[in-house]
Amino acid sequence: MKLDSYWTDSAPAFAPAVHALPAQVDVAVVGGGFTGLSAALALAKRGARVAVLEAGARVAAEASGRNGGHVNNGLAVDYADVAARVGIDKARAWYRAYDDAVDTVARLVRDEAIDCDFMRHGKLKLATRAHQMAALERSAERLLADGVDTDVEILDAAQVRSEVQSERFHGGLLYRRSGQMHMGRFAQGLAAAAQRHGAQIHTGTMVSRIERLGQGHAHRLHTAGGILTAQQVLLATGATRHGGYGSFGWLRRRIVPIGSFIVVTEPLGAERAQALLAARRTYTTVANIHHYFRLTPDHRLVFGGRARFSVSSPQADAASGEILRTGLAETFPQLGAVRLDYCWGGLVDMTQDRLPHAGERDGLYYAMGYSGHGTQMSIHMGERMAAVMDGDAGANPWQGRDWPAIPGHFGPPWFLPAVGLYYSLKDKLA
């Protein structure tokens, strides 16, 4: 079992053109994941001189390349709960921002001719218990009643069994606008598009310090490759593994890096894969410690979940892989003896309210906190923040939101094991 992301291992690595670090740019983008690359592409198309500063050796090697391969619409939290807290109008707008985000991915794939097996077969949210099914039914009723999503549909147990070869599920809620793609190939295509339009991409260029120049948006950035001055800076680091600005200061107190872990089977063959998941959608279960899965174009099963409440490391990934092996066998007993070819973990940049945060603070622009629902929103927010930085403040669907620090969170998330125990007990007692 290879402790590496299937997406990055099965895609060509993007090779950036070799440039000396420029002394000055219009915009410096800190982070070469989906948010940063999408922003760089949009800004370069607008004529800006852009430098992407990526600490790692490869673009999109963190959360952007270490996820489950889903491009889903719908909020990461229950729409009704959000509506009760902020009102129907705002909750509806936030929900529809995710619809827009999936549309953004589809448009970029089309316009930039990115070969990444993008397809829009929908997402099916699955209930393993009767009370979860009742909650999905209430959710569908509310989405339809408020006119938020008229494309959702409840599937009963028999309908789910017709497309998911498992006896575990009481039914599910179908979101038809969701999609999926090969994350590694999309990343390569997105980076190539940004570079083709004029953005410079500098890997191995960790930002260690950022100095504000005056009271505006100009900053001096100290990096591993030298110093550059930017008229604007976008922080697109998420829950970075690297040192530097993205892992300390005010961001550290607002993002909790939580590990999410994934295994990928050996190729199952076209016939076996089709029998397993006939509709080839993305799938996720309702539990607090849930599973998510989908097929790959070469007929493997990608099966993931929050197997352990810890950050990702080789040891944690391997241990989590064995937990996921058990979960896979419980969900699909017919695959109990299947070989696992890949196992990896990634960091989810979780916020306290499980919603994204984007805006400007102390002259720095930022977009992050996607909370495990970020593939489509990170790409969308790269574009949206490019528009904001070009003068369109209303382009940010998350503008004006408070982002208070998480009480007791000052550095490494020491409280994760307790959080994991709490959610495990909630799932068992529900």
N, C-alpha and C positions, 0 to 999 in steps of 0.2 A: 504494500500500500504506500503510494507516494505521498509524502507530506508537502503537497504543493497544490495550488489552485489549478483545476482543470482548465479554466478559462485562459489563464496566462500561459499554461504549458502547451495548450493546443492552438495558440495563435502566434503569428510572427511578432517579434518584439519591434516596437517602433524605434527607428534609429534617427534621432534628431540631427539636423544639419549642424555642422561644427561652426560655432561662432564664439568669438571672445565676448565675455560679458560686457554689454554696453554700459557706458558711463551714465547715460540718461535715457529714460523712456517716458512715454506718456502714461503707461499703466504697467505696474508690476503685479503679477498674479502669483500669490504664494500658495503653491499646491498644484500638482499636475494630475489630479483626478478628474472626474467628470465635470464638476463645477468649474474648475480652473480651465480645462481645455475648451469647454463650451463657451465660457466667457471670453477666452482668448480668440476663438474663432469669430464670435460676434463683434468684438472690439476691433479686430484686424479688418473685418469687412467694412467697418465704419471709418477706416483710415488711420486708426491709432497705431503708434509704435508700442508693441506689447512684448514683454518678456515674462515667460512662465518659469518660475523658480521651484523646481521639484527636488526635495531632499534625497529621494531614493534614486536607485540606478535605472528605474524604469517608470514610465508614466502609468497611471491607473493601476498601480501594484498593491494599493491598500484596499479600502472598502470598495472602490469602483471595480476592482478586479477580483474580489474575494467574497462575492455575494452569491445568492441562489439563482441569478439569471432571470429574475422576474422584472417586468415593467408594468406595474399594477396601478390602476386608479383606485379611488377610495382612500379615506383617511386611515391613519395608523391607529386611531382611537374611534370609539363609537360615535357616529354622527349625532345621535340624539343627546348624548352626554355633552358634546361640544355645543350643540344648539341651546341646551339648558343653561350653559355657562356664559355664552357670548351672544346669544340671539340667533334666530333663524337666518337672517340676511348674511351675517358674517360667516356662520357655519356653512351655509350654502356656497358662498364665494370660495371658502377654503377647500371645500370638497371639489368644486369645479376646477380649482387650480390644478388638482391632480389629473382631471380629464385633459386639461390643456397641456400638462406635462407629458402625458403619453402621446398626444398629438405632436408635440415638439420633437420627441424622439423619432416618430414616424416620418416627419418632414425632413429632419436632418439625414436620416438613413436614405431617403429618396433623393434629396437635393445634392448631397455629397457622394452619392453612389457608394455607400458603405456596405460591404458584403459581410453581414453579421447574422444571417438567418432570422431577421426580425419577422415575427408573425403575431397577429392579433387574434388569438383564439379565446381570450377571456380568462378570468380567474374564478375558481370555485372555492368558496370558503366552507369548510366542512365541519359538521358537528359530530362529536363522538358520544355525546350524551343528550338525553331528551331535553334537559333544561337549556342546553346550548342551542338546540334546534328552535326552541321557543324564542330565544333571544334573537336568532337570525330572522325569524318570521316578523318579530316586532321591528327589527331594523329595516327590513324590506318595506314594511307598511309605512314607516315614517319617511323613508327616502321617496317613496311614491307619493305619499300624501303631501309632502312639502315641495313636490316637483323638482327634487334635487337630481334624481337619476331614474329616468323612466325605462332604462334598459336592464334593470336588475330583475331577477326571477328566482323564486324559491323552487328547488328541486327536491322531491321526496326521496326516501331511501332507495326505492326501486329505480328511479331515474339516475341517482348517483351510481348505483351498482352497474348500470348499463354502460358507464364510461370509466368507472374506477373499479378495478378488480380487487375489491376488498370488502369484507363483511363488517367493518368497524363503524360505518357511518350511518347516522340517522337521517341524513339529508344534507342540503347545503344551499348557499346563497350564491348565485351566479352573477358576476359582474362582467358584462360583455365587452367593455371597452379596454380591458387589460391586455397586455402582450408579453412578449419574451424575446430574448436575443442572446447571441453569443457575446459575452461581455468583453472578452479579450480582443476579438476581431473588431467590435465596435470601437473600443478604445484606440486601437491602432488606426482605424479610419478617421476618427475624430481628431486625433493628434496630427495626422497627415493633412487633413483639411485645414486645421488652424495654421500649420506651417505653410501650406500652399498659398494661403491668403496673406502671409507676411508676418505671422507671429514667430518669435524666437522661443524655442523650448530648451531650457537648460536643466538637464538631469544632474544628480550628484551635487546640487547647489542648495545646501541647507541655509536657511535664513536664521542667523543667530541673534540679531538685534535690529530693531526698527526705531529710527529717530524721527520725530515729527519736526518739520522745518516751518516754524511760524505757527499760525493758527488756522491754516488752510488744510488742504489734502495732500500737500507734497511731503514726501518722506525720503530719508536716506536709509537704505537697506544694507546691512552688513551680512555677507554671505560667504560660503566656503570658496567661492570663485572670485571674490573681490567685492567692491562697494559700488552700488549704483543708486542714482537718484530717480525717483518716480513722481510724477505730478499727482498720480492717484495709485492707491494700493487696494487690491482685493484679497482678503484672507479667505482661502478656500481649502483649509487644511483638514477639517473634520477632527476626528479623534486620532490624530497622527501618532505613529509609532516613533517618530524621530524627535530629537531635541529641537530647540528653537522656539520661535515665537508661538507656534500653534499649540505648544504643550504646556504653557505656563501663563501666569497673569490672570486676567479676568476671564479668559476662555476656560481655563482649567476648572474654575468654580461653577461653570454653567453646563458643562458637558460631562457625562459619565461614559467612559469607554467600556462597553460591555461586549464580551466575546459572543459571536455566533459561529456555529460550526457546521461543516458540510462534508458528506461523503459522496462519492460517485462510483457507481458499479462498473464492472466490465460491460462491454457491449452486449446487449440482450438479444440482438437480432431484431429485424423489422417486425416479424410476425408476433414475437413474444412481447415486444414493446407496445405494439398496437393493441394487443389484448389487455395489457396492464392499464394503459391510460388512453382510451380510444379517441378522446377528443383533443388530446395533447394540449391541454390548458396548463396554466399554473395553478397549484393547489396549496392551500394552507389550512391548518386546523385552528379551532377557536381557543384552545386552552391557553392559559397564561404561559406555560412552558410548552410551546406548540411545535409542530413540525411543518415543513413546507417542502414541496417536491415538484418535479417536472421532468420531462424527457429531453435529451439532447438530439441534435440531428443525426448523430451516429448511434442512436438508440440505447444510450445509457440512462440510468435513473439518477438524477441529482436529488439527494435527500438531506435536508438540513434541519437545524433547530438550535434552541438555546440549551444545549446538552448540559452545560455547566455554567454557573455564574462566576466567570473568571475572565481575565484577559487572555488573548491568544498567545501561545508559545508552542514550540515543538512538543513539549511534554503535555501541555493542556490539549493540543490538537489531537494527539494520539489517544489520550484517555477519552476525549470526547467522541472520537471515532468509534470506540467500542460501545459507548452508550448509544450512539446513533445506529450502530449495527443492530442492537437489540430493538430499538424503536422501529427500524425498517422491517425487521422480521415479524414484529407484532402487527404492523400495518399490512404487510404483504408476506404472509407465511410461505408462499410459493417461491420467494426469493431468499429464504433463510440460508441457503448454501451458496449464494452468488458471491463471486469474488469482488472485493472493493479495490478499485485501482487508485483512487485519490481520496485524500482526507486533508482538510485545512480548516483554519479558523480566520476570522476577520473581526475587526473592531467596529461596533455600531456606535455612532455618536449620539447617544441617548440624551434627550432633554427631560426636564422634570414634567413638562406637559405633553411630551411625545409629539410635539409639532415643530416644524422648522423655524429657525430664526434668521432673519436677514435684515440688514440695514447699514447704518453708519454710526461709529462711536469714536470719539477723539480723532476724527479725520480719517479713520480707517473704515473701509467698506468690508462687509463680511456676509457669508451665506453658508450655513451649516446646521447641524442638529437635526438631521433627517430621520433619526430614530428608527432605523431598520426599514424604512419605506422610501429609500432615497434614490434608487437608480434613476427613475424618471424625473423626480423633483430636482435632483442635483443638476441634471442636464438643463432642465427648464430654467432653474435659478441662475445658472451661468449666463444664459441669454438675458434674463430679466435684469440682473445686476449690471450687465453691460449697458442696457438702456438707461438704468438709473444713473450710472456714472456719466452717461452722455446727456443728462439733464432731465430725464423723464422720471420724476420721483414716483409717479403713480404706477410705474411698471412693476413694482415690487408687491406681490399679493400678500406679503407678510409684514408690510410696513406698519410702524406705530405700535408694535407689540413690546410690552415690557419683558425684560429677560433678567429676572432676579437670580442671584447666586443660590446654589443649592445648599441649604443649611448643613454644616458639618463636613462639606466636601472641599478640601483644601489641596489635595494631591492625589496619590493613588487611591482608587475606590475601595477602601478597606471594608466597606459595608456590603459588598456584593454577595458573599456567602450567606449573610443573614437575609438579604433580599431573595436569593434563590430558595432558601428554606421556606420563607413566607409564601412565595408563589407556588411552590410544590405542595404545601399544605392546603392552600386555597383550591388547587386542582383536585386533590384527593378528597377534600371534605365537601366539595360542591355537589 
